[in-house]
Amino acid sequence: MSFDQNALESLRIERTAEPANDGSSSVYKWLILGVLVLAAIAGGYALVRDNAIEVETATAVAAGGSGGGGGGAAVLNASGYVVARRQATVSAKTTGRIAEVLIEEGNEVKEGQVLARLDDTTARPQLALAERQLEATRKDLEEVEVRVAEAARNLARTEKLRADKLVSESQLDTAQSELAAFKARLEALKSDVKVAEGSVRVRNQELDDLIVRAPFDGVVVSKDAQPGEMVSPISAGGGYTRTGIATIVDMESREIEVDVNESFINRVQPGQKTEAVLDAYPDWTIPSHVINIVPTADRQKATVRVRIGFDVLEPRILPDMGVKVSFLDSSRAQNATTTAARPTVRVPASSVFKDGETSYVWRVSDARVERVAVSVGATRDGQVDVLSGINAGEVVVAQPVEGLADGAPVKAKEG
């Protein structure tokens, strides 16, 4: 079979190279380059992170209250308790069974308010009997008064008849004696009336003594008896008789009592500014002042008691709370304008380091540390007042760590 050569040539497909796409190749090259750069950054960050120093951190908090700057540096620290100068355990004046108790813990009471009543089933009949005796004595007195008036008229008639010699001398003597007897009886009955009135007053007082009243304005902090129990103003020697019904505290008389070692009492003066920190509220500094120094020492403990008053009483301050007091030295007070412009902050004492006379902290920012010089004040309960250098909310290194330097990478210790 013969084929047409020309026809075969016409059917041949010419294969030529496709034109290269220069734009797509450039995109691929940049994409690969970007991936490599990100990988390098990630590797570098991981390397730096692995080299970061693990540190324990703490946050600076506002000191609160007066901030410790207004009165000067602390020259003495002492501990004590909140006390109420006016406090009473209220009892009845007489022994008896409690009929009702009208108060509960936490109630505010006013002076003279009824707190409880004792059983009066015996006292009331005795009062009624005394009142009837008084009434009977008064009736007898009225009767004798009538008899005295009658005897006086009879004596007057007898004297007139005797003047006319119509009656004997003995009849006149009888009339005079009768009047004198009634007058004597009248005076005796007047005395009996006074005695009966006194008896009524005593019975009334006995009845009133069965009512227990508040001796002053205050708050009930303890309810010590229930209806049906026996109460006595003195100890009965047994376990079945109460000696008190309730304990009342005058909350306006709250103050602090601390024991100061007698070796340091020369650092305390009446009127001296102090700062109080309750154990229950360690971040709350309460302005206070020295009321006076009790003029006696405890030879067993070698201490002197100091009374301290609160500048402002707060409801959170409760009797018998533990409190720590810093006595301030006004002669070394900080600059008033600087203190007023910037509140004091508080950090752990372990986060403040010393370099000769300079105090400093390591401030943590953006995973790196920076050395910052600070001015410090009073130290209490493991916390130190920072007067200048850092602000509240800033993070510092809480414990000393080797290798720290300005700009060194750090990471917070886990757990």
Secondary structure, DSSP 8 states (H G I E B T S, - for coil): ----HHHHHHT----------HHHHHHHHHHHHHHHHHHHHHHHHHHHHHH-EEE-EEE-EE--TTTTTSS-EEEEEEEEEEEESSEEEE--SS-EEEEEE---TT-EE-TT-EEEEE--TTHHHHHHHHHHHHHHHHHHHHHHHHHHHHHHHHHHHHHHHHHTT-S-HHHHHHHHHHHHHHHHHHHHHHHHHHHHHHHHHHHHHHHHHTEEE-SSSEEEEEE---TT-EE-SS--SSSSEES-SEEEE-GGGEEEEEEEEGGGGGG--TT-EEEEEETT-TT-EEEEEEEEEEEEEETTTTEEEEEEEESS--TT--TT-EEEEEEEEGGG---HHHHHHS--EEEEGGG-EEETTEEEEEEEETTEEEEEEEEEEEEETTEEEEEES--TT-EEE-S--TT--TT-BEEE---
